[in-house]
């Protein structure tokens, strides 16, 4: 895979310079994203990372360049962390941070739907939580917020 288009992301330093009020919270999200992706055996090292979306204490969407520890692993991934389950997504299908967040929401909704219906979780994104109705409802509420409030703000749809 070629390097992704970096025009839709910023270095953490640039992000903090532009939005200093979010600095501490987004830095913590970045640390969580790096810790999460580094926890996988196929991730040899994190070479660099960029902020795609950063809302302190809510969500971070980071573009991460990894050195794969084995063949067949993408070296560029989106990592989503925040007040919801962490996940990684391939860049090929999601060229921008907004598309990565949209895909995250779609995939997490599949998990919520599977839990609500009692279906097997084999074909849905892994979630680091017990597949209980209570957790599914909490996640659904967070996904609703991301869909109805945060994504429109990111796109500039609110107040238009």
N, C-alpha and C positions, 0 to 999 in steps of 0.2 A: 504494500500500500504506500502511496505517496504521502508526504506530510499534508495534514489538513490545512485549510485556509485559516490563518490565524487572525484575520481582520475582525472576527466577531468575538474575540477573547482578549483579555488583558493580563499582563503579569500581575502578581499579587501586589507588588510595590506600586504599579501604576493604578490599580484599582483603589488601593488605600489612599493614594494621593488625590484621586478624583472624588472619593467618597469617604472622608476620614471618620465620619460618624459610625460607619460600618466596620472600621478597621479591626477591632478586637474580635468581634463576632465572626467575621469572615475569615480571619486568620485561624480561629479555632475550627471552623468548618474545613478549611484547607488542610489543617493537621489531621482531622478525622478522615478526610478523603484519602490522604496519602497513607495513613495507617491502615485504612480499609483495603485499598488496592494492594498494598505491600503484604497483606496477610495471606495472599494467595501464593501457593507454591510455584505457579507459572510466572510470577512477577519477580524477575531477578533484581531489578532496581528501578526506582523512579528517576528518570533523567531530567524531566522538567514538567512543569504544570502551569496552567493558566486558569484564570477566573472567567467563566462564561456568564454565570448568574450568581450573585451573592446578596443574600438578604440575611443579615445577622440573626442567629437563633431560629431561623425558619428553614432556609434551604441554600445549598450551594451546588452549582453545577460546574464541575471542573474538567478541563481538557487535560488529560494526563498522558505523557509520553513515557512508556516503560521500556526497559530492556527485558525482553522475554527470556525466561529461564528454560524454555523448551520451544520446539518448533510448532508452528500452527497457531501461535498466539498473536493477536493484533498488537502492534506496538503503540497505537494511539487509541485511547478509550475516553469516554465520558464517565465521570464518577459523580453520582448524585448522593448527597448526604444532607442531614438536617434533622428536623423534628419529625422524622419518618424513617422507614427502613433504608439503609444504604443499598446502592446497586451500581453496576457498571453496564454501559451500553457501547456497542461498536459505533465508530465514527462514520463508517461507510453508509449506513442507513440514516444517520442523523448528522448532517453536516454543520448544523448550527446549535448553539446552546438551547435555543427555544425549541427546536425540533427534538433535541435530546430530552428536554423536560416533558414535552408532549408524549414522547414514546414511553418515558418513565411512567407517566400517569396511566397510559393505556395498559402497560404491562402490569402495574400494581392493581389496576381495576380488575384485571383477569384473575389475580390472586384473590381479591376480595370476593368476586363472584363465585369462584370455586369454593372458598370457605363457606360462604353463605348457603350454597347449594349442597355442600357435603361432597363435592366432586374431588377426585384425585388431584394432587398438586404436582404431578410428574411433569406436566407440560406448561407450567407457569413459572414465572421468575421466582427464584429462591428468595424467601423473606426470613430474616433472622428473628422470628417470633413464633410463638405457638399459634397454630391455625384455629383460633377460637373466634366465635361470633363477636365477642366483645372487642377483640383486637381488630377484627375486620371492620367493624363499625367505626372505631377510632381512626383507622387508616382511611376509610371512605370519607370521613369528614375532612381530613387533611387534604385529600385529593380533590374534594369539592372546592375547598378554599383555593388551592393552586389553580384549578380550572377556571373558577368564576371570578377570582380577584387578581391573583398574581400574574397569570398569563396575559390577561387583558392589559394590565399595567405595563408589562414588559413590551407588549406589542404597541402600546400607546392607544389602545382602543377605548379606554375610559374617558369620559368627558368629550368624546368626539362627536 
